[in-house]
């Protein structure tokens, strides 16, 4: 059932949102000029008709979750399912901060090599009971205030992956996240399917987002990066590594982005996190609300998620174990 759900939603994303997200959006002509500047290949529009009427609600939910949506896996040919035992993740008593940097820092990073290279990590290297809470930020910031309040009250570190669109459209929320000291990661500018773009366009999306995040928040997202939709293959992983970024995927997607209109509840979010529990689990949540029902289930469920994990002997870390 889960595989069928994933395949169905991936078809929606690829057939409707993928070709459009990179070419349209709130930035309009400015974005199109930027994409032309890197000679991003154009694509012919696909047929729509009745198919659009049937899948539009799902497409809206997918788009809103993360400027597009990062909830379901794509085709990750090199997804990591193991980690070297010599690396340990240690719990942190407070959030790790992104390092202030100049806009050009991201373009001067050394390529990723060694055990971190060639993989889209599905969990962090850990020998203790630790969990990494990660939040993708793209389409809206409806859950940000609640999420930050919960994390602050619970003294729980977390990692936030921001798109360039998000920091431009919601600069106050982006600054609040970085200002609170939470670890920041790069989630591209426009949240496209990177496997469908040229090498130059992939580099533009990654480095452009890093520059925009630094300019808006003062926090350098490097070297943490997350592929939109989890859509990765060996080519784009290699490009990210060459730019100095380590891709971090997830162990479990809460599906909170589907909202109550997608028959998801806060209880389901909690159950999914616990079902995927393991040392080094990476939990994918979103800061945005569902556009149809305006529910922000990840924000709503977060206090109970933290409580349930601690009751099982787990503590919280950022993704810095992958950054070292």
Short mmCIF file of the C-alpha atoms (twelve columns), coordinates in Angstrom:
data_MODEL
# 
_entry.id   MODEL 
# 
loop_
_atom_site.group_PDB 
_atom_site.id 
_atom_site.type_symbol 
_atom_site.label_atom_id 
_atom_site.label_alt_id 
_atom_site.label_comp_id 
_atom_site.label_asym_id 
_atom_site.label_seq_id 
_atom_site.Cartn_x 
_atom_site.Cartn_y 
_atom_site.Cartn_z 
_atom_site.pdbx_PDB_model_num 
ATOM 1   C CA . UNK A 1   0.000  0.000  0.000   1 
ATOM 2   C CA . UNK A 2   2.802  2.408  0.961   1 
ATOM 3   C CA . UNK A 3   4.687  1.617  -2.243  1 
ATOM 4   C CA . UNK A 4   1.531  2.223  -4.287  1 
ATOM 5   C CA . UNK A 5   0.923  5.537  -2.543  1 
ATOM 6   C CA . UNK A 6   4.525  6.611  -3.183  1 
ATOM 7   C CA . UNK A 7   4.425  5.642  -6.844  1 
ATOM 8   C CA . UNK A 8   1.129  7.441  -7.367  1 
ATOM 9   C CA . UNK A 9   2.285  10.652 -5.751  1 
ATOM 10  C CA . UNK A 10  5.635  10.525 -7.520  1 
ATOM 11  C CA . UNK A 11  3.742  10.325 -10.815 1 
ATOM 12  C CA . UNK A 12  1.803  13.447 -9.877  1 
ATOM 13  C CA . UNK A 13  4.970  15.310 -8.975  1 
ATOM 14  C CA . UNK A 14  6.860  14.308 -12.091 1 
ATOM 15  C CA . UNK A 15  3.915  14.689 -14.485 1 
ATOM 16  C CA . UNK A 16  2.597  18.013 -13.283 1 
ATOM 17  C CA . UNK A 17  4.798  19.918 -10.873 1 
ATOM 18  C CA . UNK A 18  8.309  18.937 -11.918 1 
ATOM 19  C CA . UNK A 19  8.461  20.670 -15.319 1 
ATOM 20  C CA . UNK A 20  6.563  23.687 -14.019 1 
ATOM 21  C CA . UNK A 21  8.190  24.452 -10.688 1 
ATOM 22  C CA . UNK A 22  11.502 25.334 -12.292 1 
ATOM 23  C CA . UNK A 23  9.893  27.619 -14.858 1 
ATOM 24  C CA . UNK A 24  7.160  29.375 -12.893 1 
ATOM 25  C CA . UNK A 25  6.528  30.759 -9.457  1 
ATOM 26  C CA . UNK A 26  6.176  33.947 -7.484  1 
ATOM 27  C CA . UNK A 27  9.332  35.390 -8.945  1 
ATOM 28  C CA . UNK A 28  7.948  35.306 -12.498 1 
ATOM 29  C CA . UNK A 29  10.162 36.935 -15.073 1 
ATOM 30  C CA . UNK A 30  13.154 37.330 -12.747 1 
ATOM 31  C CA . UNK A 31  13.272 33.569 -12.194 1 
ATOM 32  C CA . UNK A 32  12.890 32.815 -15.876 1 
ATOM 33  C CA . UNK A 33  15.784 35.165 -16.689 1 
ATOM 34  C CA . UNK A 34  17.922 33.452 -14.064 1 
ATOM 35  C CA . UNK A 35  17.193 30.039 -15.501 1 
ATOM 36  C CA . UNK A 36  17.910 31.219 -19.033 1 
ATOM 37  C CA . UNK A 37  21.236 32.553 -17.803 1 
ATOM 38  C CA . UNK A 38  22.362 29.018 -16.999 1 
ATOM 39  C CA . UNK A 39  20.849 27.687 -20.239 1 
ATOM 40  C CA . UNK A 40  18.357 25.524 -18.454 1 
ATOM 41  C CA . UNK A 41  16.793 23.209 -21.024 1 
ATOM 42  C CA . UNK A 42  13.223 23.961 -21.940 1 
ATOM 43  C CA . UNK A 43  10.478 21.406 -22.021 1 
ATOM 44  C CA . UNK A 44  7.330  21.044 -24.008 1 
ATOM 45  C CA . UNK A 45  4.161  21.232 -21.868 1 
ATOM 46  C CA . UNK A 46  2.438  17.952 -21.291 1 
ATOM 47  C CA . UNK A 47  -1.198 17.151 -22.027 1 
ATOM 48  C CA . UNK A 48  -3.630 18.077 -19.299 1 
ATOM 49  C CA . UNK A 49  -7.406 17.872 -19.924 1 
ATOM 50  C CA . UNK A 50  -9.312 15.646 -17.546 1 
ATOM 51  C CA . UNK A 51  -6.092 14.458 -15.860 1 
ATOM 52  C CA . UNK A 52  -5.575 17.895 -14.333 1 
ATOM 53  C CA . UNK A 53  -9.085 17.867 -12.846 1 
ATOM 54  C CA . UNK A 54  -8.417 14.528 -11.193 1 
ATOM 55  C CA . UNK A 55  -5.000 15.277 -9.720  1 
ATOM 56  C CA . UNK A 56  -5.147 19.009 -9.035  1 
ATOM 57  C CA . UNK A 57  -5.959 18.665 -5.294  1 
ATOM 58  C CA . UNK A 58  -3.043 16.296 -4.770  1 
ATOM 59  C CA . UNK A 59  -0.749 18.537 -6.807  1 
ATOM 60  C CA . UNK A 60  -1.693 21.549 -4.687  1 
ATOM 61  C CA . UNK A 61  -0.877 19.690 -1.497  1 
ATOM 62  C CA . UNK A 62  2.423  18.487 -2.909  1 
ATOM 63  C CA . UNK A 63  3.393  21.970 -4.056  1 
ATOM 64  C CA . UNK A 64  2.567  23.633 -0.750  1 
ATOM 65  C CA . UNK A 65  4.531  21.298 1.440   1 
ATOM 66  C CA . UNK A 66  7.913  22.574 0.379   1 
ATOM 67  C CA . UNK A 67  7.792  24.925 -2.580  1 
ATOM 68  C CA . UNK A 68  6.939  21.795 -4.393  1 
ATOM 69  C CA . UNK A 69  7.157  18.980 -1.901  1 
ATOM 70  C CA . UNK A 70  9.979  16.944 -0.519  1 
ATOM 71  C CA . UNK A 71  7.909  14.248 1.059   1 
ATOM 72  C CA . UNK A 72  8.393  11.199 -1.154  1 
ATOM 73  C CA . UNK A 73  11.532 9.534  -2.445  1 
ATOM 74  C CA . UNK A 74  12.618 9.960  -6.015  1 
ATOM 75  C CA . UNK A 75  15.069 7.650  -7.733  1 
ATOM 76  C CA . UNK A 76  18.124 7.675  -5.498  1 
ATOM 77  C CA . UNK A 77  20.589 5.346  -7.136  1 
ATOM 78  C CA . UNK A 78  23.151 5.946  -4.402  1 
ATOM 79  C CA . UNK A 79  20.986 6.276  -1.287  1 
ATOM 80  C CA . UNK A 80  23.017 5.465  1.811   1 
ATOM 81  C CA . UNK A 81  21.687 2.733  4.052   1 
ATOM 82  C CA . UNK A 82  24.772 2.199  6.161   1 
ATOM 83  C CA . UNK A 83  27.323 4.346  7.925   1 
ATOM 84  C CA . UNK A 84  30.856 3.871  9.155   1 
ATOM 85  C CA . UNK A 85  30.934 2.703  12.745  1 
ATOM 86  C CA . UNK A 86  33.845 4.982  13.610  1 
ATOM 87  C CA . UNK A 87  31.681 8.082  13.399  1 
ATOM 88  C CA . UNK A 88  29.553 9.033  16.375  1 
ATOM 89  C CA . UNK A 89  26.733 11.535 16.674  1 
ATOM 90  C CA . UNK A 90  26.548 13.211 20.062  1 
ATOM 91  C CA . UNK A 91  23.411 14.770 21.547  1 
ATOM 92  C CA . UNK A 92  23.433 18.526 21.856  1 
ATOM 93  C CA . UNK A 93  21.993 20.526 24.707  1 
ATOM 94  C CA . UNK A 94  21.251 23.446 22.440  1 
ATOM 95  C CA . UNK A 95  20.822 24.087 18.709  1 
ATOM 96  C CA . UNK A 96  23.927 24.297 16.535  1 
ATOM 97  C CA . UNK A 97  24.327 27.580 14.702  1 
ATOM 98  C CA . UNK A 98  24.967 28.148 11.043  1 
ATOM 99  C CA . UNK A 99  28.220 29.992 10.545  1 
ATOM 100 C CA . UNK A 100 28.012 33.558 9.222   1 
ATOM 101 C CA . UNK A 101 29.787 33.846 5.927   1 
ATOM 102 C CA . UNK A 102 30.183 35.913 2.825   1 
ATOM 103 C CA . UNK A 103 27.949 35.134 -0.190  1 
ATOM 104 C CA . UNK A 104 30.942 33.700 -2.042  1 
ATOM 105 C CA . UNK A 105 31.800 31.072 0.583   1 
ATOM 106 C CA . UNK A 106 29.596 28.381 -0.949  1 
ATOM 107 C CA . UNK A 107 31.470 28.568 -4.242  1 
ATOM 108 C CA . UNK A 108 34.845 28.019 -2.520  1 
ATOM 109 C CA . UNK A 109 34.058 24.818 -0.619  1 
ATOM 110 C CA . UNK A 110 36.298 21.805 -1.051  1 
ATOM 111 C CA . UNK A 111 34.694 18.821 -2.799  1 
ATOM 112 C CA . UNK A 112 33.257 16.176 -0.500  1 
ATOM 113 C CA . UNK A 113 35.449 13.074 -0.331  1 
ATOM 114 C CA . UNK A 114 35.815 9.935  1.741   1 
ATOM 115 C CA . UNK A 115 32.967 8.174  3.509   1 
ATOM 116 C CA . UNK A 116 30.509 11.073 3.067   1 
ATOM 117 C CA . UNK A 117 30.785 11.153 -0.745  1 
ATOM 118 C CA . UNK A 118 28.554 9.479  -3.328  1 
ATOM 119 C CA . UNK A 119 25.520 9.028  -1.069  1 
ATOM 120 C CA . UNK A 120 22.170 10.573 -0.286  1 
ATOM 121 C CA . UNK A 121 22.131 9.809  3.431   1 
ATOM 122 C CA . UNK A 122 18.989 8.192  4.844   1 
ATOM 123 C CA . UNK A 123 20.183 8.298  8.439   1 
ATOM 124 C CA . UNK A 124 23.026 9.849  10.358  1 
ATOM 125 C CA . UNK A 125 26.046 7.830  11.475  1 
ATOM 126 C CA . UNK A 126 25.258 7.083  15.105  1 
ATOM 127 C CA . UNK A 127 25.955 4.461  17.736  1 
ATOM 128 C CA . UNK A 128 23.604 5.980  20.323  1 
ATOM 129 C CA . UNK A 129 19.850 6.486  20.481  1 
ATOM 130 C CA . UNK A 130 19.627 9.810  18.694  1 
ATOM 131 C CA . UNK A 131 17.125 11.284 16.236  1 
ATOM 132 C CA . UNK A 132 17.510 14.247 13.878  1 
ATOM 133 C CA . UNK A 133 14.391 16.369 13.431  1 
ATOM 134 C CA . UNK A 134 14.556 18.114 10.049  1 
ATOM 135 C CA . UNK A 135 12.145 20.640 8.577   1 
ATOM 136 C CA . UNK A 136 11.811 21.598 4.909   1 
ATOM 137 C CA . UNK A 137 10.738 25.174 4.243   1 
ATOM 138 C CA . UNK A 138 9.394  26.244 0.885   1 
ATOM 139 C CA . UNK A 139 5.865  27.306 0.056   1 
ATOM 140 C CA . UNK A 140 4.650  28.971 3.255   1 
ATOM 141 C CA . UNK A 141 5.678  29.646 6.838   1 
ATOM 142 C CA . UNK A 142 2.401  28.906 8.607   1 
ATOM 143 C CA . UNK A 143 3.914  26.480 11.122  1 
ATOM 144 C CA . UNK A 144 7.193  28.282 11.827  1 
ATOM 145 C CA . UNK A 145 6.164  30.166 14.972  1 
ATOM 146 C CA . UNK A 146 4.641  27.061 16.579  1 
ATOM 147 C CA . UNK A 147 7.603  24.852 15.630  1 
ATOM 148 C CA . UNK A 148 10.179 27.294 16.991  1 
ATOM 149 C CA . UNK A 149 8.205  27.718 20.212  1 
ATOM 150 C CA . UNK A 150 8.045  23.940 20.702  1 
ATOM 151 C CA . UNK A 151 11.735 23.402 19.980  1 
ATOM 152 C CA . UNK A 152 12.683 26.237 22.325  1 
ATOM 153 C CA . UNK A 153 10.449 24.959 25.116  1 
ATOM 154 C CA . UNK A 154 11.709 21.389 24.729  1 
ATOM 155 C CA . UNK A 155 15.373 22.409 24.255  1 
ATOM 156 C CA . UNK A 156 15.483 20.264 21.124  1 
ATOM 157 C CA . UNK A 157 17.990 20.939 18.321  1 
ATOM 158 C CA . UNK A 158 16.824 20.644 14.709  1 
ATOM 159 C CA . UNK A 159 17.900 21.260 11.123  1 
ATOM 160 C CA . UNK A 160 15.970 23.410 8.645   1 
ATOM 161 C CA . UNK A 161 16.359 23.119 4.863   1 
ATOM 162 C CA . UNK A 162 15.417 26.411 3.206   1 
ATOM 163 C CA . UNK A 163 14.746 27.199 -0.440  1 
ATOM 164 C CA . UNK A 164 15.799 30.466 -1.998  1 
ATOM 165 C CA . UNK A 165 12.143 31.196 -2.696  1 
ATOM 166 C CA . UNK A 166 11.340 30.761 0.996   1 
ATOM 167 C CA . UNK A 167 13.961 33.204 2.257   1 
ATOM 168 C CA . UNK A 168 12.816 35.800 -0.293  1 
ATOM 169 C CA . UNK A 169 9.096  35.393 0.379   1 
ATOM 170 C CA . UNK A 170 9.309  34.861 4.149   1 
ATOM 171 C CA . UNK A 171 12.474 36.696 5.246   1 
ATOM 172 C CA . UNK A 172 11.249 37.281 8.797   1 
ATOM 173 C CA . UNK A 173 10.605 33.559 9.321   1 
ATOM 174 C CA . UNK A 174 13.961 32.643 7.764   1 
ATOM 175 C CA . UNK A 175 15.742 35.088 10.070  1 
ATOM 176 C CA . UNK A 176 13.794 33.775 13.066  1 
ATOM 177 C CA . UNK A 177 14.943 30.215 12.324  1 
ATOM 178 C CA . UNK A 178 18.572 31.202 11.884  1 
ATOM 179 C CA . UNK A 179 18.472 33.714 14.733  1 
ATOM 180 C CA . UNK A 180 17.277 31.015 17.127  1 
ATOM 181 C CA . UNK A 181 20.470 29.132 16.336  1 
ATOM 182 C CA . UNK A 182 19.102 26.171 14.427  1 
ATOM 183 C CA . UNK A 183 21.221 24.424 11.816  1 
ATOM 184 C CA . UNK A 184 20.421 25.552 8.269   1 
ATOM 185 C CA . UNK A 185 20.667 23.480 5.075   1 
ATOM 186 C CA . UNK A 186 20.345 24.227 1.340   1 
ATOM 187 C CA . UNK A 187 17.171 23.091 -0.483  1 
ATOM 188 C CA . UNK A 188 17.732 24.773 -3.913  1 
ATOM 189 C CA . UNK A 189 16.228 28.024 -5.147  1 
ATOM 190 C CA . UNK A 190 12.991 26.874 -6.792  1 
ATOM 191 C CA . UNK A 191 12.563 23.236 -5.613  1 
ATOM 192 C CA . UNK A 192 12.815 21.568 -9.048  1 
ATOM 193 C CA . UNK A 193 13.509 17.961 -9.999  1 
ATOM 194 C CA . UNK A 194 17.286 18.248 -10.278 1 
ATOM 195 C CA . UNK A 195 17.608 14.980 -12.196 1 
ATOM 196 C CA . UNK A 196 15.756 16.672 -15.066 1 
ATOM 197 C CA . UNK A 197 18.123 19.663 -15.254 1 
ATOM 198 C CA . UNK A 198 21.465 20.217 -16.930 1 
ATOM 199 C CA . UNK A 199 24.664 20.183 -14.873 1 
ATOM 200 C CA . UNK A 200 24.857 23.980 -15.069 1 
ATOM 201 C CA . UNK A 201 21.267 24.384 -13.910 1 
ATOM 202 C CA . UNK A 202 21.840 22.025 -10.976 1 
ATOM 203 C CA . UNK A 203 24.872 24.055 -9.884  1 
ATOM 204 C CA . UNK A 204 22.869 27.271 -10.221 1 
ATOM 205 C CA . UNK A 205 20.056 25.917 -8.032  1 
ATOM 206 C CA . UNK A 206 22.412 24.771 -5.266  1 
ATOM 207 C CA . UNK A 207 24.871 27.667 -5.173  1 
ATOM 208 C CA . UNK A 208 22.198 30.278 -5.856  1 
ATOM 209 C CA . UNK A 209 20.167 29.090 -2.884  1 
ATOM 210 C CA . UNK A 210 23.238 29.135 -0.646  1 
ATOM 211 C CA . UNK A 211 23.975 32.742 -1.586  1 
ATOM 212 C CA . UNK A 212 20.359 33.791 -1.004  1 
ATOM 213 C CA . UNK A 213 20.218 32.049 2.388   1 
ATOM 214 C CA . UNK A 214 23.440 33.708 3.508   1 
ATOM 215 C CA . UNK A 215 22.288 37.117 2.313   1 
ATOM 216 C CA . UNK A 216 18.914 36.787 4.075   1 
ATOM 217 C CA . UNK A 217 19.959 35.140 7.340   1 
ATOM 218 C CA . UNK A 218 23.737 35.390 7.749   1 
ATOM 219 C CA . UNK A 219 23.817 31.600 8.177   1 
ATOM 220 C CA . UNK A 220 25.843 29.457 5.780   1 
ATOM 221 C CA . UNK A 221 23.912 26.276 4.835   1 
ATOM 222 C CA . UNK A 222 27.025 24.443 3.643   1 
ATOM 223 C CA . UNK A 223 27.692 21.604 3.598   1 
ATOM 224 C CA . UNK A 224 24.160 20.304 4.244   1 
ATOM 225 C CA . UNK A 225 21.884 19.863 1.240   1 
ATOM 226 C CA . UNK A 226 18.563 18.137 0.554   1 
ATOM 227 C CA . UNK A 227 17.280 17.159 -2.883  1 
ATOM 228 C CA . UNK A 228 13.762 18.421 -3.635  1 
ATOM 229 C CA . UNK A 229 11.317 15.490 -3.703  1 
ATOM 230 C CA . UNK A 230 14.222 13.234 -2.727  1 
ATOM 231 C CA . UNK A 231 14.826 13.095 -6.486  1 
ATOM 232 C CA . UNK A 232 18.481 12.139 -6.847  1 
ATOM 233 C CA . UNK A 233 20.761 9.989  -8.943  1 
ATOM 234 C CA . UNK A 234 24.512 9.406  -9.172  1 
ATOM 235 C CA . UNK A 235 25.027 12.420 -11.468 1 
ATOM 236 C CA . UNK A 236 23.371 15.058 -9.275  1 
ATOM 237 C CA . UNK A 237 24.843 13.574 -6.091  1 
ATOM 238 C CA . UNK A 238 28.289 13.922 -7.690  1 
ATOM 239 C CA . UNK A 239 27.573 17.550 -8.623  1 
ATOM 240 C CA . UNK A 240 26.480 18.348 -5.067  1 
ATOM 241 C CA . UNK A 241 29.621 16.684 -3.716  1 
ATOM 242 C CA . UNK A 242 31.822 18.597 -6.152  1 
ATOM 243 C CA . UNK A 243 30.298 21.825 -4.855  1 
ATOM 244 C CA . UNK A 244 31.122 20.793 -1.288  1 
ATOM 245 C CA . UNK A 245 27.649 19.650 -0.206  1 
ATOM 246 C CA . UNK A 246 26.581 16.431 1.547   1 
ATOM 247 C CA . UNK A 247 23.031 15.348 0.587   1 
ATOM 248 C CA . UNK A 248 20.823 14.399 3.527   1 
ATOM 249 C CA . UNK A 249 17.645 12.510 2.740   1 
ATOM 250 C CA . UNK A 250 15.393 11.033 5.467   1 
ATOM 251 C CA . UNK A 251 14.525 7.816  7.219   1 
ATOM 252 C CA . UNK A 252 10.822 8.578  7.495   1 
ATOM 253 C CA . UNK A 253 8.459  11.137 5.986   1 
ATOM 254 C CA . UNK A 254 5.668  12.031 8.417   1 
ATOM 255 C CA . UNK A 255 3.274  12.813 5.528   1 
ATOM 256 C CA . UNK A 256 2.020  15.744 7.577   1 
ATOM 257 C CA . UNK A 257 2.141  17.810 4.386   1 
ATOM 258 C CA . UNK A 258 -0.893 15.839 3.073   1 
ATOM 259 C CA . UNK A 259 -3.071 17.496 5.705   1 
ATOM 260 C CA . UNK A 260 -6.452 16.473 7.012   1 
ATOM 261 C CA . UNK A 261 -7.804 16.624 3.466   1 
ATOM 262 C CA . UNK A 262 -5.375 13.792 2.674   1 
ATOM 263 C CA . UNK A 263 -6.727 11.758 5.603   1 
ATOM 264 C CA . UNK A 264 -3.617 12.378 7.718   1 
ATOM 265 C CA . UNK A 265 -3.871 13.258 11.403  1 
ATOM 266 C CA . UNK A 266 -1.417 14.286 14.099  1 
ATOM 267 C CA . UNK A 267 -1.693 10.744 15.464  1 
ATOM 268 C CA . UNK A 268 -0.601 9.316  12.117  1 
ATOM 269 C CA . UNK A 269 2.382  11.679 12.051  1 
ATOM 270 C CA . UNK A 270 3.469  10.426 15.486  1 
ATOM 271 C CA . UNK A 271 2.917  6.785  14.554  1 
ATOM 272 C CA . UNK A 272 5.023  7.095  11.396  1 
ATOM 273 C CA . UNK A 273 7.944  8.605  13.325  1 
ATOM 274 C CA . UNK A 274 7.847  5.793  15.877  1 
ATOM 275 C CA . UNK A 275 7.461  3.107  13.215  1 
ATOM 276 C CA . UNK A 276 10.723 4.224  11.594  1 
ATOM 277 C CA . UNK A 277 12.602 4.607  14.864  1 
ATOM 278 C CA . UNK A 278 16.256 3.562  14.895  1 
ATOM 279 C CA . UNK A 279 19.557 5.015  16.010  1 
ATOM 280 C CA . UNK A 280 20.310 7.953  13.727  1 
ATOM 281 C CA . UNK A 281 16.781 8.283  12.349  1 
ATOM 282 C CA . UNK A 282 16.234 11.386 10.193  1 
ATOM 283 C CA . UNK A 283 12.652 12.626 10.417  1 
ATOM 284 C CA . UNK A 284 11.274 14.719 7.559   1 
ATOM 285 C CA . UNK A 285 8.747  17.359 8.595   1 
ATOM 286 C CA . UNK A 286 7.579  20.580 6.943   1 
ATOM 287 C CA . UNK A 287 7.094  24.102 8.243   1 
ATOM 288 C CA . UNK A 288 4.233  24.868 5.843   1 
ATOM 289 C CA . UNK A 289 0.521  24.184 5.996   1 
ATOM 290 C CA . UNK A 290 -1.618 22.245 3.536   1 
ATOM 291 C CA . UNK A 291 -3.125 24.684 0.995   1 
ATOM 292 C CA . UNK A 292 -6.507 22.969 0.867   1 
ATOM 293 C CA . UNK A 293 -7.356 22.569 4.550   1 
ATOM 294 C CA . UNK A 294 -4.646 24.873 6.007   1 
ATOM 295 C CA . UNK A 295 -3.662 22.257 8.585   1 
ATOM 296 C CA . UNK A 296 -0.077 22.247 9.837   1 
ATOM 297 C CA . UNK A 297 0.022  18.713 11.202  1 
ATOM 298 C CA . UNK A 298 3.797  18.515 11.666  1 
ATOM 299 C CA . UNK A 299 3.722  21.602 13.877  1 
ATOM 300 C CA . UNK A 300 0.691  20.255 15.726  1 
ATOM 301 C CA . UNK A 301 2.226  16.827 16.343  1 
ATOM 302 C CA . UNK A 302 5.743  18.026 17.224  1 
ATOM 303 C CA . UNK A 303 5.318  18.246 21.030  1 
ATOM 304 C CA . UNK A 304 3.975  14.692 21.183  1 
ATOM 305 C CA . UNK A 305 6.677  13.446 18.798  1 
ATOM 306 C CA . UNK A 306 9.422  14.823 21.028  1 
ATOM 307 C CA . UNK A 307 7.788  13.447 24.168  1 
ATOM 308 C CA . UNK A 308 7.297  9.980  22.647  1 
ATOM 309 C CA . UNK A 309 10.887 9.757  21.430  1 
ATOM 310 C CA . UNK A 310 12.302 10.836 24.783  1 
ATOM 311 C CA . UNK A 311 10.087 8.301  26.546  1 
ATOM 312 C CA . UNK A 312 11.816 5.623  24.456  1 
ATOM 313 C CA . UNK A 313 15.265 6.796  25.498  1 
ATOM 314 C CA . UNK A 314 16.119 8.945  22.458  1 
ATOM 315 C CA . UNK A 315 17.716 12.386 22.411  1 
ATOM 316 C CA . UNK A 316 18.042 14.884 19.576  1 
ATOM 317 C CA . UNK A 317 20.872 16.021 17.331  1 
ATOM 318 C CA . UNK A 318 21.346 18.119 14.222  1 
ATOM 319 C CA . UNK A 319 22.792 16.735 10.991  1 
ATOM 320 C CA . UNK A 320 26.256 17.979 11.869  1 
ATOM 321 C CA . UNK A 321 27.488 14.387 12.028  1 
ATOM 322 C CA . UNK A 322 27.323 14.515 8.211   1 
ATOM 323 C CA . UNK A 323 28.971 17.918 8.049   1 
ATOM 324 C CA . UNK A 324 32.267 16.922 9.667   1 
# 
